Amino acid sequence: MNYQLFGTRTGLRVSELALGTSTFGTGTGYGADPAEARRIWQGYVAAGGNFIDTADAYHQGEAERLVGQLMGSDRGDFVLTSKYSRTDNPTATLAQLGNHRKAMTQAVEASLRRLGTDYLDLYLVHLPDSVTPVAEIARGFDELTRAGKILYGGFSNFPAWRVAAAATLAELRGWVPVAGIQVEFSLAQRTAERELLPMAEGLGLGVMGYSPLGGGVLTGKYRQGQTGRATLLGAPTQSSHLDAVLDVLLAIAQEVEATPGQVATAWALTRGVVPIIGARTRQQVDEQLGAAALLLRPEQLQRLAAASAVPPGYPHELLAGQHNLLTGNRADRVSWPTRPVA
């Protein structure tokens, strides 16, 4: 497996595929038992993976406990990410929930205990509570960093404008920089390309993309009448858009002699995102790891991009093709930047 820098605001080197551990545990009825979680872990580590994603809410804390046991004395070999906002307690009081610094402080201490470590490499706020200012969150990350509890902070499932505000405030006030974001991203869900991915690239943030298989939709198994995470959660598994994506995905998988899931993950790898691969069995993780060695031709990437495209929306549609207007018809004589300008 190859490695890359996590954004440009850190020198942190992470494997090109991250291991998601939302399936580690059986506390909520769907996941891998400890023995199977160990086999998944061993397969990922043997392939060279070092980027681990977990959260306090996964299986009510069981996922963090399993990750801690599996790391053991090799803790320093891994880039460990966890998240807060929901806690491990399904009946948590209001004081424990949300994004505020009290919740953050309590949550990080509990996560460190479950994980059996002194610090987290990357700590993310799991999802917005709609009331806590991002200035409070960014200041909390700075305090935890100075206390040695975390090395970097970031945001998961937040709108781009709020992440940008937090990153700017942190820079202006001399706090630890916001390091990255986590978003849902796949051939079945590309709306992050409208604002979140350009924002991350412009500000130098690393990006982790969860559900690269669209909850299993992009494996094609639901077309065969199988069940899985998407059906258990009641998520849509069929639509005219998904059918069009699957038609192209299945055709390309046959062309390259790979599985649809491997093709979907290999495509995500070309979009500046670190896909978070999740698995309930060792066989599933071994299959997904094969995506790292899969090279798709430019023509195949273009077919996938065309089939899965989503409308960019306003103001992007308005601004498309305006270079000539704003350069007095001299757009072809301007050297344009290779990355978005913040």
C-alpha positions as CSV (number, residue, x, y, z in Angstrom):
1,M,0.0,0.0,0.0
2,N,1.2,3.5,-0.8
3,Y,1.2,6.5,1.6
4,Q,0.4,10.2,1.3
5,L,0.4,13.4,3.3
6,F,-2.8,14.1,5.1
7,G,-3.4,17.5,3.6
8,T,-0.8,20.3,3.5
9,R,-1.2,21.6,7.0
10,T,0.6,18.6,8.5
11,G,3.5,16.3,7.7
12,L,1.4,13.4,8.8
13,R,1.9,10.3,6.5
14,V,-1.1,8.0,6.2
15,S,-1.9,4.9,4.1
16,E,-4.0,5.5,1.0
17,L,-6.8,3.4,2.5
18,A,-8.0,4.0,6.1
19,L,-9.7,1.2,8.1
20,G,-13.1,2.0,9.5
21,T,-14.1,0.3,12.7
22,S,-17.8,1.1,12.9
23,T,-18.3,-2.7,12.4
24,F,-16.0,-3.7,15.3
25,G,-18.3,-5.1,17.9
26,T,-21.8,-6.5,18.2
27,G,-23.3,-4.1,20.7
28,T,-25.9,-2.8,18.4
29,G,-26.6,-6.2,16.7
30,Y,-24.7,-5.8,13.4
31,G,-20.9,-6.1,13.3
32,A,-17.8,-8.3,13.8
33,D,-17.2,-10.2,17.0
34,P,-13.8,-9.8,18.6
35,A,-12.2,-12.8,16.8
36,E,-13.4,-11.6,13.3
37,A,-12.3,-8.0,14.2
38,R,-8.8,-9.3,14.9
39,R,-8.7,-11.1,11.5
40,I,-9.9,-7.9,9.7
41,W,-7.2,-5.9,11.6
42,Q,-4.5,-8.4,10.7
43,G,-5.4,-8.3,7.0
44,Y,-5.3,-4.5,6.9
45,V,-2.0,-4.2,8.8
46,A,-0.4,-6.9,6.7
47,A,-1.2,-4.9,3.6
48,G,0.6,-1.9,5.1
49,G,-2.3,0.1,6.4
50,N,-1.7,2.5,9.3
51,F,-4.7,4.9,9.3
52,I,-7.5,3.8,11.8
53,D,-10.9,5.5,12.1
54,T,-13.1,4.9,15.1
55,A,-15.6,6.9,17.3
56,D,-16.9,6.7,20.9
57,A,-20.4,5.9,19.7
58,Y,-19.5,2.8,17.6
59,H,-21.1,-0.1,19.3
60,Q,-21.4,1.9,22.5
61,G,-17.6,2.1,23.0
62,E,-16.9,-1.6,22.0
63,A,-15.1,-0.5,18.8
64,E,-12.7,1.7,20.7
65,R,-12.0,-1.0,23.2
66,L,-11.3,-3.5,20.5
67,V,-9.0,-1.1,18.6
68,G,-7.1,-0.5,21.8
69,Q,-6.6,-4.2,22.4
70,L,-5.5,-4.8,18.7
71,M,-3.0,-1.9,18.7
72,G,-1.4,-3.1,22.0
73,S,2.3,-2.2,22.2
74,D,2.3,-1.1,18.5
75,R,0.3,2.1,19.2
76,G,3.1,4.2,17.7
77,D,2.8,2.5,14.3
78,F,-0.8,3.8,13.7
79,V,-2.4,7.1,12.9
80,L,-5.4,6.9,15.2
81,T,-8.6,8.9,14.6
82,S,-11.6,9.1,16.9
83,K,-14.7,11.2,17.1
84,Y,-17.0,12.7,19.7
85,S,-20.5,14.2,20.0
86,R,-22.7,11.2,20.6
87,T,-20.9,9.3,23.5
88,D,-20.8,5.6,24.1
89,N,-24.0,5.8,26.2
90,P,-27.4,5.4,24.5
91,T,-29.1,7.1,27.4
92,A,-26.5,9.9,27.9
93,T,-27.7,13.1,29.6
94,L,-27.8,16.4,27.7
95,A,-24.6,17.5,29.4
96,Q,-22.7,14.7,27.8
97,L,-23.9,15.2,24.2
98,G,-23.1,17.7,21.6
99,N,-20.0,19.7,20.4
100,H,-19.3,22.0,23.3
101,R,-16.0,21.9,25.3
102,K,-17.5,20.1,28.3
103,A,-18.7,17.2,26.0
104,M,-15.3,17.3,24.2
105,T,-13.3,17.1,27.4
106,Q,-15.4,14.3,28.9
107,A,-15.4,12.4,25.6
108,V,-11.7,12.5,24.9
109,E,-10.8,11.3,28.4
110,A,-13.3,8.4,28.0
111,S,-12.0,7.5,24.5
112,L,-8.4,7.5,25.8
113,R,-9.3,5.1,28.5
114,R,-11.1,2.7,26.2
115,L,-8.3,2.9,23.6
116,G,-5.6,2.4,26.2
117,T,-3.5,5.3,24.9
118,D,-2.3,8.7,26.1
119,Y,-3.2,10.6,22.9
120,L,-5.2,10.6,19.7
121,D,-3.5,11.5,16.4
122,L,-6.6,13.1,15.0
123,Y,-9.8,14.0,16.9
124,L,-12.9,14.9,15.0
125,V,-16.2,16.4,16.0
126,H,-18.6,13.8,14.7
127,L,-21.5,15.9,13.5
128,P,-22.8,19.4,14.2
129,D,-25.2,20.0,17.1
130,S,-26.4,23.2,15.5
131,V,-25.7,25.4,18.5
132,T,-22.0,25.2,19.5
133,P,-20.0,27.9,17.7
134,V,-17.0,26.6,15.7
135,A,-14.8,29.0,17.5
136,E,-15.5,27.1,20.7
137,I,-14.7,23.8,19.0
138,A,-11.5,25.1,17.4
139,R,-10.4,26.5,20.8
140,G,-11.1,23.2,22.4
141,F,-8.9,21.4,19.9
142,D,-6.1,23.9,20.7
143,E,-6.4,23.3,24.4
144,L,-6.4,19.5,24.0
145,T,-3.4,19.7,21.8
146,R,-1.5,21.8,24.3
147,A,-2.5,19.3,27.0
148,G,-1.0,16.5,24.9
149,K,-4.4,14.7,24.5
150,I,-4.6,15.1,20.7
151,L,-2.2,16.0,17.9
152,Y,-4.7,17.4,15.4
153,G,-8.4,18.3,15.2
154,G,-10.9,18.3,12.5
155,F,-14.6,18.1,11.5
156,S,-16.9,15.4,10.3
157,N,-20.2,16.0,8.5
158,F,-20.0,19.8,8.8
159,P,-20.9,22.2,6.0
160,A,-18.0,23.8,4.2
161,W,-18.7,27.3,5.4
162,R,-18.4,26.3,9.1
163,V,-15.2,24.4,8.6
164,A,-13.7,27.3,6.6
165,A,-14.7,29.7,9.5
166,A,-13.0,27.4,12.1
167,A,-9.8,27.1,10.0
168,T,-9.6,30.8,9.5
169,L,-10.3,31.6,13.2
170,A,-7.6,29.1,14.3
171,E,-5.1,30.6,12.0
172,L,-5.8,34.2,13.0
173,R,-5.8,33.4,16.7
174,G,-2.7,31.2,16.7
175,W,-4.5,28.0,17.6
176,V,-3.5,24.6,16.3
177,P,-4.6,24.5,12.7
178,V,-7.6,22.5,11.6
179,A,-6.1,19.5,9.9
180,G,-8.9,17.7,8.0
181,I,-12.4,16.7,7.4
182,Q,-14.4,13.5,7.1
183,V,-17.3,13.3,4.6
184,E,-19.5,10.7,2.9
185,F,-18.1,10.2,-0.6
186,S,-18.6,7.6,-3.3
187,L,-19.9,7.1,-6.8
188,A,-23.3,7.0,-5.2
189,Q,-22.8,10.2,-3.2
190,R,-20.7,13.0,-4.8
191,T,-22.3,16.1,-3.5
192,A,-19.2,16.8,-1.3
193,E,-17.6,17.9,-4.6
194,R,-19.8,21.0,-4.7
195,E,-18.3,22.8,-1.7
196,L,-16.5,20.5,0.8
197,L,-13.8,19.1,-1.4
198,P,-12.8,22.4,-3.1
199,M,-12.8,24.0,0.3
200,A,-10.5,21.3,1.7
201,E,-8.2,21.5,-1.3
202,G,-8.0,25.3,-1.1
203,L,-7.3,25.3,2.6
204,G,-4.9,22.4,2.5
205,L,-7.1,20.1,4.6
206,G,-6.9,16.3,4.5
207,V,-10.1,14.4,3.5
208,M,-11.3,11.1,4.7
209,G,-14.2,9.6,2.8
210,Y,-16.6,7.2,4.5
211,S,-19.0,4.7,2.8
212,P,-16.9,4.4,-0.5
213,L,-19.3,1.5,-1.4
214,G,-22.4,3.5,-0.7
215,G,-23.5,1.3,2.1
216,G,-22.9,-1.8,-0.1
217,V,-25.0,-0.5,-3.0
218,L,-21.9,-0.3,-5.2
219,T,-21.1,-3.9,-4.7
220,G,-24.2,-4.8,-6.7
221,K,-25.4,-7.2,-4.0
222,Y,-28.8,-5.5,-3.6
223,R,-29.5,-6.1,-7.2
224,Q,-29.2,-9.8,-6.4
225,G,-31.7,-9.5,-3.5
226,Q,-29.1,-9.7,-0.7
227,T,-29.4,-7.7,2.5
228,G,-26.8,-5.5,4.2
229,R,-26.1,-2.3,6.1
230,A,-28.2,-0.2,3.7
231,T,-31.3,-2.4,4.0
232,L,-31.0,-2.6,7.8
233,L,-30.8,1.2,8.0
234,G,-33.7,1.6,5.5
235,A,-31.4,3.6,3.1
236,P,-32.4,3.7,-0.6
237,T,-30.8,0.9,-2.7
238,Q,-32.5,1.7,-6.0
239,S,-33.1,4.7,-8.2
240,S,-32.6,5.7,-11.8
241,H,-29.4,7.4,-10.9
242,L,-28.0,4.4,-8.9
243,D,-29.0,2.1,-11.7
244,A,-27.1,4.1,-14.2
245,V,-24.0,4.1,-12.0
246,L,-24.2,0.4,-11.4
247,D,-24.6,-0.4,-15.1
248,V,-21.3,1.3,-15.8
249,L,-19.6,0.1,-12.7
250,L,-20.4,-3.5,-13.3
251,A,-19.3,-3.3,-16.9
252,I,-15.9,-1.8,-16.0
253,A,-15.5,-4.4,-13.2
254,Q,-15.8,-7.1,-15.9
255,E,-13.4,-5.3,-18.2
256,V,-10.6,-5.1,-15.5
257,E,-11.4,-8.5,-13.9
258,A,-12.1,-6.9,-10.5
259,T,-15.1,-6.7,-8.2
260,P,-17.5,-3.7,-8.4
261,G,-16.5,-2.7,-4.9
262,Q,-12.8,-2.6,-5.8
263,V,-13.5,-0.5,-8.9
264,A,-15.7,1.9,-6.8
265,T,-12.9,2.3,-4.2
266,A,-10.2,2.7,-6.8
267,W,-12.2,5.5,-8.4
268,A,-12.5,7.3,-5.0
269,L,-8.7,7.0,-4.6
270,T,-8.3,9.2,-7.7
271,R,-10.4,12.1,-6.2
272,G,-8.1,13.4,-3.5
273,V,-9.8,11.4,-0.8
274,V,-8.6,8.7,1.6
275,P,-11.4,6.1,1.4
276,I,-12.4,4.6,4.7
277,I,-12.9,0.9,4.0
278,G,-15.3,-0.9,6.4
279,A,-15.7,-4.6,6.7
280,R,-17.6,-7.2,8.7
281,T,-15.4,-10.1,7.7
282,R,-11.8,-10.7,6.7
283,Q,-12.9,-11.7,3.2
284,Q,-14.5,-8.3,2.8
285,V,-11.5,-6.3,3.9
286,D,-9.1,-8.4,1.7
287,E,-11.3,-7.6,-1.3
288,Q,-11.3,-3.9,-0.6
289,L,-7.6,-3.8,-0.1
290,G,-7.3,-5.0,-3.7
291,A,-8.5,-1.6,-4.8
292,A,-5.1,-0.1,-3.9
293,A,-3.4,-2.1,-6.7
294,L,-6.1,-1.5,-9.3
295,L,-5.3,1.1,-12.0
296,L,-8.3,2.3,-14.1
297,R,-7.7,3.8,-17.5
298,P,-8.6,7.5,-18.0
299,E,-11.4,6.5,-20.3
300,Q,-12.9,4.2,-17.6
301,L,-12.6,6.9,-15.0
302,Q,-14.4,9.3,-17.3
303,R,-17.3,6.8,-17.8
304,L,-17.7,6.4,-14.1
305,A,-17.5,10.2,-13.6
306,A,-20.1,10.8,-16.2
307,A,-22.5,8.2,-15.0
308,S,-22.3,9.4,-11.3
309,A,-22.2,13.1,-11.9
310,V,-24.4,15.4,-9.8
311,P,-25.4,18.9,-10.8
312,P,-22.9,21.4,-9.4
313,G,-25.8,23.8,-8.4
314,Y,-25.6,27.6,-7.9
315,P,-23.3,29.5,-8.1
316,H,-21.1,27.0,-9.9
317,E,-23.4,26.6,-12.8
318,L,-23.7,30.4,-13.2
319,L,-19.9,30.8,-13.1
320,A,-19.1,28.0,-15.5
321,G,-17.4,29.3,-18.6
322,Q,-17.1,32.9,-17.2
323,H,-13.3,33.0,-17.6
324,N,-13.5,34.8,-21.0
325,L,-16.0,37.3,-19.6
326,L,-13.6,38.1,-16.7
327,T,-10.5,38.3,-18.8
328,G,-11.7,40.3,-21.7
329,N,-11.7,37.2,-23.9
330,R,-8.1,36.4,-23.0
331,A,-8.7,33.3,-20.9
332,D,-6.4,31.3,-23.0
333,R,-3.5,33.6,-22.2
334,V,-3.8,33.2,-18.4
335,S,-2.0,30.7,-16.3
336,W,-4.7,29.3,-14.1
337,P,-4.0,27.8,-10.7
338,T,-4.0,24.0,-10.4
339,R,-6.0,24.0,-7.1
340,P,-8.9,26.1,-5.8
341,V,-8.1,29.5,-4.4
342,A,-9.5,30.1,-0.9
